[in-house]
């Protein structure tokens, strides 16, 4: 992968990561408003955090 391709890929990953962070924030807010009683929101947050972790690992592994 060329340096330009790595740079483009990096920016795409950062954009995805940012979008996930906003989604996590919105879901956490909804979960708090539900008094922490929504198993559906808990599962959605869990999946979003897993996706965020995968993207973070991919960003960190770019050379």
HTML snippet that shows the backbone in 3Dmol.js (N, CA, C, O; Angstrom):
<script src="https://3Dmol.org/build/3Dmol-min.js"></script>
<div id="view" style="width:600px;height:400px;position:relative"></div>
<script>
const pdb = `
ATOM      1  N   UNK A   1       0.845  -1.171   0.000  1.00  0.00           N
ATOM      2  CA  UNK A   1       0.000   0.000   0.000  1.00  0.00           C
ATOM      3  C   UNK A   1       0.892   1.236   0.000  1.00  0.00           C
ATOM      4  O   UNK A   1       1.821   1.337   0.801  1.00  0.00           O
ATOM      5  N   UNK A   2       0.610   2.168  -0.893  1.00  0.00           N
ATOM      6  CA  UNK A   2       1.419   3.383  -0.985  1.00  0.00           C
ATOM      7  C   UNK A   2       1.102   4.315   0.184  1.00  0.00           C
ATOM      8  O   UNK A   2       0.100   4.145   0.880  1.00  0.00           O
ATOM      9  N   UNK A   3       1.964   5.286   0.382  1.00  0.00           N
ATOM     10  CA  UNK A   3       1.756   6.257   1.460  1.00  0.00           C
ATOM     11  C   UNK A   3       0.448   7.027   1.252  1.00  0.00           C
ATOM     12  O   UNK A   3      -0.264   7.322   2.212  1.00  0.00           O
ATOM     13  N   UNK A   4       0.141   7.348   0.005  1.00  0.00           N
ATOM     14  CA  UNK A   4      -1.106   8.067  -0.287  1.00  0.00           C
ATOM     15  C   UNK A   4      -2.320   7.200   0.051  1.00  0.00           C
ATOM     16  O   UNK A   4      -3.299   7.685   0.618  1.00  0.00           O
ATOM     17  N   UNK A   5      -2.248   5.923  -0.300  1.00  0.00           N
ATOM     18  CA  UNK A   5      -3.346   4.998   0.017  1.00  0.00           C
ATOM     19  C   UNK A   5      -3.487   4.824   1.532  1.00  0.00           C
ATOM     20  O   UNK A   5      -4.600   4.760   2.054  1.00  0.00           O
ATOM     21  N   UNK A   6      -2.356   4.747   2.228  1.00  0.00           N
ATOM     22  CA  UNK A   6      -2.393   4.640   3.683  1.00  0.00           C
ATOM     23  C   UNK A   6      -3.036   5.880   4.294  1.00  0.00           C
ATOM     24  O   UNK A   6      -3.837   5.778   5.223  1.00  0.00           O
ATOM     25  N   UNK A   7      -2.684   7.044   3.771  1.00  0.00           N
ATOM     26  CA  UNK A   7      -3.259   8.292   4.264  1.00  0.00           C
ATOM     27  C   UNK A   7      -4.762   8.346   4.044  1.00  0.00           C
ATOM     28  O   UNK A   7      -5.514   8.755   4.929  1.00  0.00           O
ATOM     29  N   UNK A   8      -5.191   7.934   2.863  1.00  0.00           N
ATOM     30  CA  UNK A   8      -6.620   7.911   2.547  1.00  0.00           C
ATOM     31  C   UNK A   8      -7.346   6.923   3.448  1.00  0.00           C
ATOM     32  O   UNK A   8      -8.415   7.224   3.979  1.00  0.00           O
ATOM     33  N   UNK A   9      -6.763   5.751   3.616  1.00  0.00           N
ATOM     34  CA  UNK A   9      -7.360   4.724   4.471  1.00  0.00           C
ATOM     35  C   UNK A   9      -7.449   5.218   5.920  1.00  0.00           C
ATOM     36  O   UNK A   9      -8.456   5.007   6.596  1.00  0.00           O
ATOM     37  N   UNK A  10      -6.396   5.868   6.380  1.00  0.00           N
ATOM     38  CA  UNK A  10      -6.362   6.423   7.734  1.00  0.00           C
ATOM     39  C   UNK A  10      -7.509   7.411   7.934  1.00  0.00           C
ATOM     40  O   UNK A  10      -8.217   7.349   8.939  1.00  0.00           O
ATOM     41  N   UNK A  11      -7.690   8.312   6.987  1.00  0.00           N
ATOM     42  CA  UNK A  11      -8.767   9.301   7.099  1.00  0.00           C
ATOM     43  C   UNK A  11     -10.145   8.646   7.087  1.00  0.00           C
ATOM     44  O   UNK A  11     -11.048   9.081   7.802  1.00  0.00           O
ATOM     45  N   UNK A  12     -10.305   7.611   6.283  1.00  0.00           N
ATOM     46  CA  UNK A  12     -11.582   6.878   6.259  1.00  0.00           C
ATOM     47  C   UNK A  12     -11.847   6.219   7.609  1.00  0.00           C
ATOM     48  O   UNK A  12     -12.972   6.248   8.108  1.00  0.00           O
ATOM     49  N   UNK A  13     -10.815   5.627   8.197  1.00  0.00           N
ATOM     50  CA  UNK A  13     -10.972   4.987   9.501  1.00  0.00           C
ATOM     51  C   UNK A  13     -11.297   6.009  10.585  1.00  0.00           C
ATOM     52  O   UNK A  13     -12.140   5.757  11.446  1.00  0.00           O
ATOM     53  N   UNK A  14     -10.641   7.145  10.543  1.00  0.00           N
ATOM     54  CA  UNK A  14     -10.912   8.208  11.522  1.00  0.00           C
ATOM     55  C   UNK A  14     -12.359   8.669  11.394  1.00  0.00           C
ATOM     56  O   UNK A  14     -13.023   8.903  12.404  1.00  0.00           O
ATOM     57  N   UNK A  15     -12.853   8.801  10.169  1.00  0.00           N
ATOM     58  CA  UNK A  15     -14.242   9.208   9.946  1.00  0.00           C
ATOM     59  C   UNK A  15     -15.204   8.165  10.520  1.00  0.00           C
ATOM     60  O   UNK A  15     -16.176   8.520  11.187  1.00  0.00           O
ATOM     61  N   UNK A  16     -14.938   6.888  10.266  1.00  0.00           N
ATOM     62  CA  UNK A  16     -15.779   5.814  10.808  1.00  0.00           C
ATOM     63  C   UNK A  16     -15.747   5.826  12.333  1.00  0.00           C
ATOM     64  O   UNK A  16     -16.777   5.672  12.990  1.00  0.00           O
ATOM     65  N   UNK A  17     -14.552   6.010  12.883  1.00  0.00           N
ATOM     66  CA  UNK A  17     -14.398   6.036  14.332  1.00  0.00           C
ATOM     67  C   UNK A  17     -15.188   7.202  14.936  1.00  0.00           C
ATOM     68  O   UNK A  17     -15.852   7.040  15.960  1.00  0.00           O
ATOM     69  N   UNK A  18     -15.116   8.356  14.310  1.00  0.00           N
ATOM     70  CA  UNK A  18     -15.844   9.523  14.789  1.00  0.00           C
ATOM     71  C   UNK A  18     -17.354   9.280  14.755  1.00  0.00           C
ATOM     72  O   UNK A  18     -18.061   9.622  15.702  1.00  0.00           O
ATOM     73  N   UNK A  19     -17.843   8.689  13.665  1.00  0.00           N
ATOM     74  CA  UNK A  19     -19.270   8.387  13.564  1.00  0.00           C
ATOM     75  C   UNK A  19     -19.707   7.410  14.656  1.00  0.00           C
ATOM     76  O   UNK A  19     -20.777   7.568  15.244  1.00  0.00           O
ATOM     77  N   UNK A  20     -18.884   6.410  14.922  1.00  0.00           N
ATOM     78  CA  UNK A  20     -19.194   5.454  15.986  1.00  0.00           C
ATOM     79  C   UNK A  20     -19.208   6.133  17.349  1.00  0.00           C
ATOM     80  O   UNK A  20     -20.053   5.818  18.187  1.00  0.00           O
ATOM     81  N   UNK A  21     -18.288   7.055  17.579  1.00  0.00           N
ATOM     82  CA  UNK A  21     -18.260   7.764  18.857  1.00  0.00           C
ATOM     83  C   UNK A  21     -19.558   8.541  19.077  1.00  0.00           C
ATOM     84  O   UNK A  21     -20.099   8.554  20.183  1.00  0.00           O
ATOM     85  N   UNK A  22     -20.050   9.184  18.029  1.00  0.00           N
ATOM     86  CA  UNK A  22     -21.320   9.909  18.146  1.00  0.00           C
ATOM     87  C   UNK A  22     -22.472   8.953  18.412  1.00  0.00           C
ATOM     88  O   UNK A  22     -23.343   9.248  19.231  1.00  0.00           O
ATOM     89  N   UNK A  23     -22.488   7.812  17.734  1.00  0.00           N
ATOM     90  CA  UNK A  23     -23.552   6.820  17.948  1.00  0.00           C
ATOM     91  C   UNK A  23     -23.505   6.280  19.378  1.00  0.00           C
ATOM     92  O   UNK A  23     -24.541   6.120  20.024  1.00  0.00           O
ATOM     93  N   UNK A  24     -22.299   6.001  19.862  1.00  0.00           N
ATOM     94  CA  UNK A  24     -22.151   5.512  21.233  1.00  0.00           C
ATOM     95  C   UNK A  24     -22.675   6.553  22.216  1.00  0.00           C
ATOM     96  O   UNK A  24     -23.389   6.213  23.159  1.00  0.00           O
ATOM     97  N   UNK A  25     -22.327   7.805  22.002  1.00  0.00           N
ATOM     98  CA  UNK A  25     -22.790   8.884  22.878  1.00  0.00           C
ATOM     99  C   UNK A  25     -24.309   8.971  22.882  1.00  0.00           C
ATOM    100  O   UNK A  25     -24.917   9.110  23.944  1.00  0.00           O
ATOM    101  N   UNK A  26     -24.926   8.892  21.712  1.00  0.00           N
ATOM    102  CA  UNK A  26     -26.388   8.961  21.628  1.00  0.00           C
ATOM    103  C   UNK A  26     -27.032   7.770  22.332  1.00  0.00           C
ATOM    104  O   UNK A  26     -28.018   7.933  23.051  1.00  0.00           O
ATOM    105  N   UNK A  27     -26.482   6.577  22.130  1.00  0.00           N
ATOM    106  CA  UNK A  27     -27.041   5.378  22.763  1.00  0.00           C
ATOM    107  C   UNK A  27     -26.861   5.416  24.278  1.00  0.00           C
ATOM    108  O   UNK A  27     -27.755   5.010  25.020  1.00  0.00           O
ATOM    109  N   UNK A  28     -25.699   5.905  24.743  1.00  0.00           N
ATOM    110  CA  UNK A  28     -25.487   6.029  26.182  1.00  0.00           C
ATOM    111  C   UNK A  28     -26.467   7.021  26.804  1.00  0.00           C
ATOM    112  O   UNK A  28     -27.000   6.778  27.886  1.00  0.00           O
ATOM    113  N   UNK A  29     -26.697   8.115  26.132  1.00  0.00           N
ATOM    114  CA  UNK A  29     -27.666   9.097  26.611  1.00  0.00           C
ATOM    115  C   UNK A  29     -29.052   8.477  26.713  1.00  0.00           C
ATOM    116  O   UNK A  29     -29.754   8.677  27.704  1.00  0.00           O
ATOM    117  N   UNK A  30     -29.446   7.729  25.692  1.00  0.00           N
ATOM    118  CA  UNK A  30     -30.751   7.060  25.715  1.00  0.00           C
ATOM    119  C   UNK A  30     -30.808   6.032  26.846  1.00  0.00           C
ATOM    120  O   UNK A  30     -31.831   5.906  27.519  1.00  0.00           O
ATOM    121  N   UNK A  31     -29.718   5.304  27.055  1.00  0.00           N
ATOM    122  CA  UNK A  31     -29.682   4.304  28.121  1.00  0.00           C
ATOM    123  C   UNK A  31     -29.803   4.977  29.492  1.00  0.00           C
ATOM    124  O   UNK A  31     -30.534   4.493  30.356  1.00  0.00           O
ATOM    125  N   UNK A  32     -29.108   6.059  29.688  1.00  0.00           N
ATOM    126  CA  UNK A  32     -29.211   6.806  30.947  1.00  0.00           C
ATOM    127  C   UNK A  32     -30.641   7.289  31.149  1.00  0.00           C
ATOM    128  O   UNK A  32     -31.186   7.184  32.248  1.00  0.00           O
ATOM    129  N   UNK A  33     -31.246   7.815  30.096  1.00  0.00           N
ATOM    130  CA  UNK A  33     -32.626   8.299  30.191  1.00  0.00           C
ATOM    131  C   UNK A  33     -33.611   7.172  30.495  1.00  0.00           C
ATOM    132  O   UNK A  33     -34.684   7.413  31.049  1.00  0.00           O
ATOM    133  N   UNK A  34     -33.245   5.944  30.131  1.00  0.00           N
ATOM    134  CA  UNK A  34     -34.110   4.792  30.419  1.00  0.00           C
ATOM    135  C   UNK A  34     -33.856   4.243  31.821  1.00  0.00           C
ATOM    136  O   UNK A  34     -34.382   3.193  32.189  1.00  0.00           O
ATOM    137  N   UNK A  35     -33.047   4.959  32.595  1.00  0.00           N
ATOM    138  CA  UNK A  35     -32.659   4.515  33.948  1.00  0.00           C
ATOM    139  C   UNK A  35     -31.881   3.200  33.901  1.00  0.00           C
ATOM    140  O   UNK A  35     -31.969   2.380  34.815  1.00  0.00           O
ATOM    141  N   UNK A  36     -31.117   3.013  32.817  1.00  0.00           N
ATOM    142  CA  UNK A  36     -30.230   1.866  32.638  1.00  0.00           C
ATOM    143  C   UNK A  36     -31.000   0.545  32.536  1.00  0.00           C
ATOM    144  O   UNK A  36     -30.475  -0.508  32.899  1.00  0.00           O
ATOM    145  N   UNK A  37     -32.231   0.597  32.048  1.00  0.00           N
ATOM    146  CA  UNK A  37     -33.068  -0.615  32.055  1.00  0.00           C
ATOM    147  C   UNK A  37     -33.344  -1.182  30.668  1.00  0.00           C
ATOM    148  O   UNK A  37     -34.214  -2.041  30.524  1.00  0.00           O
ATOM    149  N   UNK A  38     -32.640  -0.734  29.664  1.00  0.00           N
ATOM    150  CA  UNK A  38     -32.919  -1.199  28.311  1.00  0.00           C
ATOM    151  C   UNK A  38     -31.859  -2.199  27.839  1.00  0.00           C
ATOM    152  O   UNK A  38     -30.750  -1.803  27.481  1.00  0.00           O
ATOM    153  N   UNK A  39     -32.193  -3.489  27.838  1.00  0.00           N
ATOM    154  CA  UNK A  39     -31.226  -4.484  27.351  1.00  0.00           C
ATOM    155  C   UNK A  39     -30.887  -4.284  25.873  1.00  0.00           C
ATOM    156  O   UNK A  39     -29.774  -4.588  25.444  1.00  0.00           O
ATOM    157  N   UNK A  40     -31.837  -3.777  25.100  1.00  0.00           N
ATOM    158  CA  UNK A  40     -31.577  -3.539  23.673  1.00  0.00           C
ATOM    159  C   UNK A  40     -30.484  -2.482  23.495  1.00  0.00           C
ATOM    160  O   UNK A  40     -29.558  -2.659  22.703  1.00  0.00           O
ATOM    161  N   UNK A  41     -30.607  -1.378  24.245  1.00  0.00           N
ATOM    162  CA  UNK A  41     -29.588  -0.332  24.152  1.00  0.00           C
ATOM    163  C   UNK A  41     -28.240  -0.834  24.665  1.00  0.00           C
ATOM    164  O   UNK A  41     -27.197  -0.495  24.105  1.00  0.00           O
ATOM    165  N   UNK A  42     -28.256  -1.626  25.709  1.00  0.00           N
ATOM    166  CA  UNK A  42     -27.011  -2.173  26.237  1.00  0.00           C
ATOM    167  C   UNK A  42     -26.304  -3.019  25.178  1.00  0.00           C
ATOM    168  O   UNK A  42     -25.089  -2.916  25.009  1.00  0.00           O
ATOM    169  N   UNK A  43     -27.054  -3.845  24.473  1.00  0.00           N
ATOM    170  CA  UNK A  43     -26.474  -4.700  23.425  1.00  0.00           C
ATOM    171  C   UNK A  43     -25.954  -3.849  22.260  1.00  0.00           C
ATOM    172  O   UNK A  43     -24.876  -4.108  21.726  1.00  0.00           O
ATOM    173  N   UNK A  44     -26.733  -2.830  21.874  1.00  0.00           N
ATOM    174  CA  UNK A  44     -26.295  -1.954  20.787  1.00  0.00           C
ATOM    175  C   UNK A  44     -24.990  -1.256  21.146  1.00  0.00           C
ATOM    176  O   UNK A  44     -24.088  -1.151  20.315  1.00  0.00           O
ATOM    177  N   UNK A  45     -24.891  -0.782  22.378  1.00  0.00           N
ATOM    178  CA  UNK A  45     -23.661  -0.111  22.825  1.00  0.00           C
ATOM    179  C   UNK A  45     -22.498  -1.090  22.811  1.00  0.00           C
ATOM    180  O   UNK A  45     -21.397  -0.747  22.381  1.00  0.00           O
ATOM    181  N   UNK A  46     -22.736  -2.287  23.273  1.00  0.00           N
ATOM    182  CA  UNK A  46     -21.688  -3.310  23.274  1.00  0.00           C
ATOM    183  C   UNK A  46     -21.152  -3.539  21.856  1.00  0.00           C
ATOM    184  O   UNK A  46     -19.939  -3.601  21.652  1.00  0.00           O
ATOM    185  N   UNK A  47     -22.045  -3.663  20.893  1.00  0.00           N
ATOM    186  CA  UNK A  47     -21.625  -3.895  19.507  1.00  0.00           C
ATOM    187  C   UNK A  47     -20.891  -2.687  18.935  1.00  0.00           C
ATOM    188  O   UNK A  47     -19.903  -2.841  18.217  1.00  0.00           O
ATOM    189  N   UNK A  48     -21.370  -1.485  19.252  1.00  0.00           N
ATOM    190  CA  UNK A  48     -20.704  -0.272  18.775  1.00  0.00           C
ATOM    191  C   UNK A  48     -19.300  -0.157  19.354  1.00  0.00           C
ATOM    192  O   UNK A  48     -18.363   0.214  18.648  1.00  0.00           O
ATOM    193  N   UNK A  49     -19.154  -0.474  20.635  1.00  0.00           N
ATOM    194  CA  UNK A  49     -17.832  -0.406  21.273  1.00  0.00           C
ATOM    195  C   UNK A  49     -16.886  -1.436  20.656  1.00  0.00           C
ATOM    196  O   UNK A  49     -15.704  -1.152  20.467  1.00  0.00           O
ATOM    197  N   UNK A  50     -17.391  -2.621  20.341  1.00  0.00           N
ATOM    198  CA  UNK A  50     -16.553  -3.628  19.682  1.00  0.00           C
ATOM    199  C   UNK A  50     -16.079  -3.124  18.322  1.00  0.00           C
ATOM    200  O   UNK A  50     -14.910  -3.285  17.971  1.00  0.00           O
ATOM    201  N   UNK A  51     -16.984  -2.513  17.556  1.00  0.00           N
ATOM    202  CA  UNK A  51     -16.603  -1.957  16.251  1.00  0.00           C
ATOM    203  C   UNK A  51     -15.570  -0.855  16.417  1.00  0.00           C
ATOM    204  O   UNK A  51     -14.608  -0.778  15.653  1.00  0.00           O
ATOM    205  N   UNK A  52     -15.769  -0.010  17.407  1.00  0.00           N
ATOM    206  CA  UNK A  52     -14.830   1.085  17.672  1.00  0.00           C
ATOM    207  C   UNK A  52     -13.456   0.523  18.009  1.00  0.00           C
ATOM    208  O   UNK A  52     -12.444   1.043  17.540  1.00  0.00           O
ATOM    209  N   UNK A  53     -13.411  -0.528  18.813  1.00  0.00           N
ATOM    210  CA  UNK A  53     -12.133  -1.142  19.188  1.00  0.00           C
ATOM    211  C   UNK A  53     -11.418  -1.724  17.974  1.00  0.00           C
ATOM    212  O   UNK A  53     -10.202  -1.584  17.842  1.00  0.00           O
ATOM    213  N   UNK A  54     -12.167  -2.373  17.090  1.00  0.00           N
ATOM    214  CA  UNK A  54     -11.566  -2.938  15.879  1.00  0.00           C
ATOM    215  C   UNK A  54     -10.959  -1.842  15.010  1.00  0.00           C
ATOM    216  O   UNK A  54      -9.848  -1.994  14.504  1.00  0.00           O
ATOM    217  N   UNK A  55     -11.686  -0.741  14.836  1.00  0.00           N
ATOM    218  CA  UNK A  55     -11.180   0.365  14.033  1.00  0.00           C
ATOM    219  C   UNK A  55      -9.947   0.968  14.689  1.00  0.00           C
ATOM    220  O   UNK A  55      -8.969   1.275  14.008  1.00  0.00           O
ATOM    221  N   UNK A  56      -9.987   1.140  16.014  1.00  0.00           N
ATOM    222  CA  UNK A  56      -8.835   1.697  16.726  1.00  0.00           C
ATOM    223  C   UNK A  56      -7.612   0.809  16.540  1.00  0.00           C
ATOM    224  O   UNK A  56      -6.511   1.307  16.305  1.00  0.00           O
ATOM    225  N   UNK A  57      -7.800  -0.501  16.644  1.00  0.00           N
ATOM    226  CA  UNK A  57      -6.682  -1.428  16.422  1.00  0.00           C
ATOM    227  C   UNK A  57      -6.143  -1.322  15.000  1.00  0.00           C
ATOM    228  O   UNK A  57      -4.932  -1.377  14.782  1.00  0.00           O
ATOM    229  N   UNK A  58      -7.035  -1.172  14.046  1.00  0.00           N
ATOM    230  CA  UNK A  58      -6.604  -1.047  12.657  1.00  0.00           C
ATOM    231  C   UNK A  58      -5.829   0.254  12.443  1.00  0.00           C
ATOM    232  O   UNK A  58      -4.815   0.271  11.745  1.00  0.00           O
ATOM    233  N   UNK A  59      -6.310   1.337  13.045  1.00  0.00           N
ATOM    234  CA  UNK A  59      -5.594   2.615  12.947  1.00  0.00           C
ATOM    235  C   UNK A  59      -4.202   2.483  13.556  1.00  0.00           C
ATOM    236  O   UNK A  59      -3.211   2.941  12.987  1.00  0.00           O
ATOM    237  N   UNK A  60      -4.149   1.857  14.711  1.00  0.00           N
ATOM    238  CA  UNK A  60      -2.855   1.710  15.411  1.00  0.00           C
ATOM    239  C   UNK A  60      -1.889   0.796  14.676  1.00  0.00           C
ATOM    240  O   UNK A  60      -0.679   0.882  14.886  1.00  0.00           O
ATOM    241  N   UNK A  61      -2.401  -0.081  13.816  1.00  0.00           N
ATOM    242  CA  UNK A  61      -1.520  -1.008  13.105  1.00  0.00           C
ATOM    243  C   UNK A  61      -1.049  -0.470  11.763  1.00  0.00           C
ATOM    244  O   UNK A  61      -0.201  -1.084  11.115  1.00  0.00           O
ATOM    245  N   UNK A  62      -1.585   0.665  11.339  1.00  0.00           N
ATOM    246  CA  UNK A  62      -1.136   1.249  10.071  1.00  0.00           C
ATOM    247  C   UNK A  62       0.321   1.683  10.226  1.00  0.00           C
ATOM    248  O   UNK A  62       0.689   2.309  11.220  1.00  0.00           O
ATOM    249  N   UNK A  63       1.124   1.351   9.258  1.00  0.00           N
ATOM    250  CA  UNK A  63       2.546   1.717   9.301  1.00  0.00           C
ATOM    251  C   UNK A  63       2.841   2.836   8.359  1.00  0.00           C
ATOM    252  O   UNK A  63       3.986   3.276   8.262  1.00  0.00           O
TER     253      UNK A  63
END
`;
const viewer = $3Dmol.createViewer("view");
viewer.addModel(pdb, "pdb");
viewer.setStyle({}, {cartoon: {color: "spectrum"}});
viewer.zoomTo();
viewer.render();
</script>
